[in-house]
């Protein structure tokens, strides 16, 4: 009887061991399956990211920026340093009653990863450098570019997502000081003509600017019109009178000194629109950004009505009264002095 009971106990132990082994096997198999699922998801995610990066690379890498020789880089740097020195000398002669530094710091694009900061001045190659910073920030995807082409999305919106504004002025200034700082300027009158042609000359596609500025300008300053000038949009002369009399500045025609405070922020490089290709190639090479940025991509960045040239500027100002041109020169006097441009 005792031996029968012992056999039953032994059999029960064996059954329990078998159950434990079986359950352990099921548990291990379950863990392995979950791992496989995670691996598959990771692989799919990685493939998607790689595909997106490949698409992005194909879109922007049309043509690598040509390299300057060591001697060319040296000569260009000397010229850019000369601009900086002239700016610093003129800053000593200018007295400012107020500062716009907080707003300037808030508006600057600060890229601490690539060591580069830029103060955007609209109508002065701003579209080109918005694209560059969108590229550096990794946000210029194929889907984003398609929305930009269809005017559904603004490129500066995605740039701000990559480089958000820092509301803490002290922190912004600390970050700024770890980077190379630059701005791009353009002859003030050339910029004014470009802004007028792009934003106010035609209502079509510019309803926002017509409602915000155009309607008011036309209503208030139409008394200066010639009898044959009957269009709804403001004339260039009316636009200039509005600036002179009201001093109301949109970001597309605000003076450089207010937009970027060049006498308070020590910019390392001043790029100019008239030597832009050379200047930006120098900056990109100087900072070692050639592998990231390219000479052309799939986004157009010029006024749909064509580039504003010096010849066009002359055409637009030829009917503007001399007294009004003198007043405009006075409004932008500091910009002319600081960046060595001649008034008209």
Secondary structure as UniProt FT lines:
FT   HELIX           2..60
FT   HELIX           70..91
FT   TURN            92..93
FT   HELIX           101..107
FT   STRAND          109..111
FT   TURN            112..115
FT   STRAND          116..119
FT   TURN            122..123
FT   HELIX           126..136
FT   TURN            137..138
FT   HELIX           142..149
FT   TURN            150..151
FT   HELIX           155..162
FT   HELIX           169..176
FT   TURN            177..178
FT   STRAND          180..185
FT   HELIX           188..199
FT   TURN            204..205
FT   HELIX           207..209
FT   HELIX           210..214
FT   HELIX           215..221
FT   HELIX           222..224
FT   TURN            227..228
FT   HELIX           236..246
FT   TURN            251..253
FT   HELIX           256..260
FT   TURN            262..264
FT   STRAND          269..272
FT   HELIX           273..275
FT   HELIX           276..286
FT   TURN            287..288
FT   TURN            290..292
FT   TURN            304..305
FT   HELIX           310..317
FT   TURN            318..319
FT   HELIX           322..331
FT   HELIX           333..338
FT   TURN            339..340
//
